[in-house]
Amino acid sequence: MSIGANIKRIRETAGPKQCRMTQEELAEKLGVSFQAVSAWERDEYLPETANLIKLADALGVSASAILEDRAGTFKTKDAIYDWEHMKTFVKTAARNYGLPNALKAVDYAVEKHKGQPRKNTDVPYIVHPLTLAYHALAMGFKDDQIIAACLLHDVIEDCKVKAKDLPFDEDIREMVRLLSHEKTTPENRDQVMEAYYGAMTVNPKVVLVKCIDRCNNLTTMSWGLSRDRMYRMITETEKYYPALLDQLKSTVEYNDAYWMLKYQIESMLDIYKRLW
């Protein structure tokens, strides 16, 4: 596949949905004419180096994705499991292990996230909290509060629910509150994140859920986030998560989970950095 064909394919179909655009939209973003974009895609001439770098940023891919002829080498999946099957599994586990809050939280989360997709995809959002619950159960956690918090961790931020209105006990409401942060701007993000990650350390269960959450977000960010957001995710993880993982390591009942979560988080970071 030619460079021009790569540009056209990526512009129209590949990468995060937010990066898909018309020739005119791409040209405006790059500060060139749409005739220039059209000429690149017809292989009449190649974009200069400066435009190639801007083109890669605008399309949310690396420059090598534009230059290399590897389209179609691998097939990918947006979601591995069907969310309704996941829901059935988690509800069955909650019944079997006697986890009443987790059982209630499954249906509550499904209802609150109804109609919401994962960022820049068509994947139902509920896949994410269900995956966290799966992850916790797979690591052997049969704690009602932990599984419930996995399922509810985004309802305050994404569903306009207030902590005080959550129909669960005070401990779970507080866990979900600690797992939520206010909307940020480029100007206040560092301050908000410092306070957010600092506050959650009062509760090891919250730290555990947050580390499981970050594992899932790292594994899915390549198809849901722009390169700028991916870079922010990588740098934020490197800044805040070593301390959270150390807290898990020093909490006896979470020591085994620490090793698994540390391996997954650091492995994903290394993969992204090697491919960057």
C-alpha positions as CSV (number, residue, x, y, z in Angstrom):
1,M,0.0,0.0,0.0
2,S,1.4,3.4,-1.0
3,I,1.9,6.4,1.4
4,G,-1.0,8.2,-0.2
5,A,-3.3,5.2,0.3
6,N,-2.2,4.9,3.9
7,I,-3.1,8.6,4.5
8,K,-6.5,8.1,3.0
9,R,-7.2,4.8,4.9
10,I,-6.1,6.3,8.2
11,R,-8.0,9.5,7.6
12,E,-11.3,7.7,6.8
13,T,-11.3,4.5,8.9
14,A,-8.4,4.0,11.3
15,G,-7.4,5.3,14.7
16,P,-9.7,7.0,17.2
17,K,-13.0,8.2,15.8
18,Q,-12.1,11.8,16.8
19,C,-9.3,11.6,14.3
20,R,-11.4,10.6,11.3
21,M,-12.2,13.5,9.0
22,T,-12.7,14.8,5.5
23,Q,-9.9,16.0,3.3
24,E,-11.1,19.6,4.0
25,E,-11.1,19.1,7.8
26,L,-7.7,17.6,7.7
27,A,-6.3,20.4,5.5
28,E,-7.7,23.0,7.8
29,K,-6.1,21.3,10.8
30,L,-2.8,21.2,9.0
31,G,-3.0,24.7,7.6
32,V,-2.7,23.5,4.0
33,S,-5.2,23.4,1.1
34,F,-7.5,20.4,0.6
35,Q,-5.9,20.1,-2.8
36,A,-2.6,19.4,-1.1
37,V,-4.2,16.6,1.0
38,S,-5.9,15.2,-2.2
39,A,-2.5,15.3,-4.0
40,W,-0.8,13.4,-1.1
41,E,-3.6,10.7,-1.2
42,R,-3.2,10.3,-5.0
43,D,0.6,10.0,-4.6
44,E,1.2,13.0,-6.8
45,Y,3.8,14.1,-4.3
46,L,4.7,13.4,-0.7
47,P,4.2,15.6,2.3
48,E,7.3,17.4,3.5
49,T,8.8,16.2,6.8
50,A,7.2,19.0,8.8
51,N,3.8,18.3,7.3
52,L,4.3,14.5,7.8
53,I,4.9,15.1,11.6
54,K,1.8,17.3,11.8
55,L,-0.2,14.8,9.7
56,A,0.7,12.0,12.1
57,D,-0.4,14.0,15.1
58,A,-3.6,15.1,13.4
59,L,-4.5,11.5,12.5
60,G,-3.6,10.1,15.9
61,V,-0.9,7.7,14.6
62,S,2.8,7.5,14.4
63,A,4.7,8.7,11.3
64,S,5.7,5.1,10.6
65,A,2.0,4.1,10.3
66,I,1.8,6.5,7.3
67,L,5.2,5.5,5.8
68,E,5.1,1.7,6.2
69,D,3.2,-0.7,4.0
70,R,1.7,-2.9,6.8
71,A,-2.0,-2.2,6.5
72,G,-4.1,-5.3,7.2
73,T,-1.2,-7.3,8.7
74,F,-3.2,-7.9,11.9
75,K,-6.8,-8.1,12.8
76,T,-8.0,-6.4,15.9
77,K,-11.0,-6.5,18.2
78,D,-12.6,-3.5,20.1
79,A,-14.1,-5.9,22.7
80,I,-13.1,-9.4,23.6
81,Y,-16.2,-10.4,25.5
82,D,-19.9,-9.7,25.0
83,W,-21.1,-7.4,27.8
84,E,-24.3,-9.3,28.5
85,H,-22.3,-12.5,29.0
86,M,-20.0,-10.6,31.3
87,K,-23.0,-9.3,33.3
88,T,-24.3,-12.8,33.7
89,F,-21.0,-14.1,34.9
90,V,-20.5,-11.3,37.5
91,K,-24.0,-11.6,38.8
92,T,-23.6,-15.3,39.1
93,A,-20.3,-14.9,41.0
94,A,-21.9,-12.3,43.3
95,R,-24.8,-14.7,44.1
96,N,-22.4,-17.6,44.7
97,Y,-20.1,-15.7,46.9
98,G,-22.8,-13.9,48.8
99,L,-22.0,-10.4,47.6
100,P,-25.3,-8.4,47.9
101,N,-23.9,-5.0,47.1
102,A,-22.0,-6.3,44.1
103,L,-25.1,-8.1,42.8
104,K,-27.1,-4.9,43.1
105,A,-24.3,-2.8,41.6
106,V,-24.3,-4.8,38.3
107,D,-27.8,-3.8,37.4
108,Y,-27.3,-0.3,38.7
109,A,-24.2,0.3,36.6
110,V,-25.8,-1.2,33.5
111,E,-28.7,1.2,33.9
112,K,-26.6,4.3,34.6
113,H,-24.2,3.6,31.7
114,K,-27.0,2.7,29.3
115,G,-26.3,4.2,25.9
116,Q,-22.8,5.3,26.7
117,P,-19.9,4.1,24.5
118,R,-16.3,3.8,25.4
119,K,-14.4,6.9,24.4
120,N,-14.3,7.3,20.6
121,T,-15.7,3.8,19.9
122,D,-18.9,1.9,19.5
123,V,-18.1,-0.4,22.4
124,P,-20.8,-0.1,25.2
125,Y,-19.2,1.6,28.2
126,I,-20.5,-1.1,30.6
127,V,-17.8,-3.4,29.3
128,H,-15.2,-1.4,31.3
129,P,-16.7,-1.7,34.8
130,L,-17.6,-5.3,34.1
131,T,-14.0,-6.0,33.1
132,L,-12.8,-4.5,36.4
133,A,-15.1,-6.8,38.3
134,Y,-13.9,-9.8,36.2
135,H,-10.3,-8.8,36.9
136,A,-10.8,-8.6,40.7
137,L,-12.7,-11.9,40.8
138,A,-10.0,-13.6,38.7
139,M,-7.4,-12.4,41.3
140,G,-9.4,-14.1,43.9
141,F,-11.1,-11.2,45.6
142,K,-14.5,-12.0,47.0
143,D,-14.9,-8.7,48.8
144,D,-18.4,-7.2,48.4
145,Q,-17.1,-3.6,48.6
146,I,-14.3,-4.2,46.1
147,I,-16.4,-5.8,43.4
148,A,-19.2,-3.2,43.9
149,A,-16.7,-0.3,43.7
150,C,-15.3,-1.8,40.5
151,L,-18.7,-1.7,39.0
152,L,-19.6,1.7,40.3
153,H,-16.3,3.6,40.0
154,D,-17.3,5.8,37.0
155,V,-21.0,6.6,37.8
156,I,-20.3,9.9,39.6
157,E,-18.0,11.2,36.8
158,D,-19.9,9.9,33.8
159,C,-23.5,9.5,34.9
160,K,-24.2,12.7,36.8
161,V,-24.8,10.8,40.0
162,K,-23.9,12.3,43.4
163,A,-22.1,10.2,46.0
164,K,-24.8,10.8,48.6
165,D,-27.5,9.5,46.2
166,L,-25.8,6.1,45.5
167,P,-28.2,3.5,47.0
168,F,-25.4,1.6,48.7
169,D,-23.9,1.7,52.2
170,E,-21.7,4.6,53.4
171,D,-18.4,2.7,52.9
172,I,-19.1,2.0,49.2
173,R,-20.4,5.6,48.6
174,E,-17.1,6.8,50.0
175,M,-15.0,4.5,47.9
176,V,-16.8,5.6,44.7
177,R,-16.3,9.3,45.8
178,L,-12.6,8.7,46.2
179,L,-12.5,7.1,42.8
180,S,-14.0,10.2,41.2
181,H,-12.5,13.5,40.4
182,E,-13.8,16.8,39.0
183,K,-13.6,17.7,35.4
184,T,-10.2,19.2,34.6
185,T,-8.8,21.9,32.3
186,P,-5.2,22.1,31.0
187,E,-4.6,24.8,33.6
188,N,-5.8,22.9,36.7
189,R,-5.2,19.3,35.7
190,D,-2.0,18.8,37.6
191,Q,-3.5,20.3,40.8
192,V,-6.6,18.2,40.5
193,M,-4.7,15.0,39.9
194,E,-2.3,15.6,42.8
195,A,-5.2,16.0,45.1
196,Y,-7.1,13.0,43.6
197,Y,-4.3,10.5,43.8
198,G,-3.3,11.7,47.3
199,A,-6.8,11.5,48.7
200,M,-7.4,7.9,47.7
201,T,-4.4,6.5,49.6
202,V,-6.5,6.6,52.8
203,N,-8.3,3.5,51.6
204,P,-6.2,0.5,50.3
205,K,-9.4,-1.0,48.7
206,V,-9.8,2.2,46.6
207,V,-6.1,2.0,45.6
208,L,-6.6,-1.6,44.5
209,V,-9.7,-0.7,42.4
210,K,-7.8,2.2,40.8
211,C,-4.9,0.1,39.8
212,I,-7.2,-2.5,38.2
213,D,-8.9,0.4,36.5
214,R,-5.6,1.7,35.1
215,C,-4.7,-1.8,33.8
216,N,-7.8,-1.8,31.7
217,N,-7.5,1.7,30.5
218,L,-3.9,1.1,29.4
219,T,-4.9,-2.0,27.5
220,T,-7.6,-0.2,25.6
221,M,-6.2,3.3,25.1
222,S,-4.7,2.5,21.7
223,W,-8.1,2.4,20.0
224,G,-9.9,5.0,22.2
225,L,-7.5,7.8,22.7
226,S,-5.6,10.3,20.5
227,R,-1.8,10.2,20.6
228,D,-1.9,13.3,22.9
229,R,-4.2,11.6,25.3
230,M,-2.1,8.4,25.2
231,Y,1.0,10.4,26.0
232,R,-0.8,12.0,28.9
233,M,-2.0,8.5,30.1
234,I,1.6,7.2,30.0
235,T,3.2,10.1,31.8
236,E,0.4,10.2,34.4
237,T,0.8,6.5,35.1
238,E,4.5,6.8,35.5
239,K,4.1,9.7,37.9
240,Y,1.3,8.4,40.2
241,Y,1.1,4.7,40.1
242,P,4.4,3.6,41.6
243,A,3.3,5.0,45.0
244,L,-0.1,3.3,44.6
245,L,1.5,0.0,43.8
246,D,3.9,0.4,46.7
247,Q,0.9,0.8,49.0
248,L,-0.6,-2.5,47.7
249,K,2.7,-4.2,48.3
250,S,2.8,-3.0,51.9
251,T,-0.8,-4.2,52.5
252,V,-0.5,-7.9,53.3
253,E,-3.8,-9.0,51.9
254,Y,-3.1,-7.3,48.6
255,N,0.5,-8.4,48.2
256,D,-0.2,-11.0,45.6
257,A,-2.3,-8.6,43.6
258,Y,0.5,-6.1,43.7
259,W,2.8,-8.4,41.8
260,M,0.3,-9.0,39.0
261,L,-0.9,-5.4,38.7
262,K,2.7,-4.1,38.7
263,Y,3.7,-6.5,36.0
264,Q,0.7,-5.6,33.8
265,I,1.0,-1.8,34.2
266,E,4.7,-1.7,33.7
267,S,4.5,-4.2,30.7
268,M,1.9,-2.1,29.0
269,L,3.9,1.1,29.5
270,D,7.0,-0.5,28.1
271,I,5.1,-1.8,25.0
272,Y,3.7,1.6,24.2
273,K,7.0,3.4,24.7
274,R,8.8,0.9,22.4
275,L,6.2,1.4,19.7
276,W,6.0,5.2,20.2
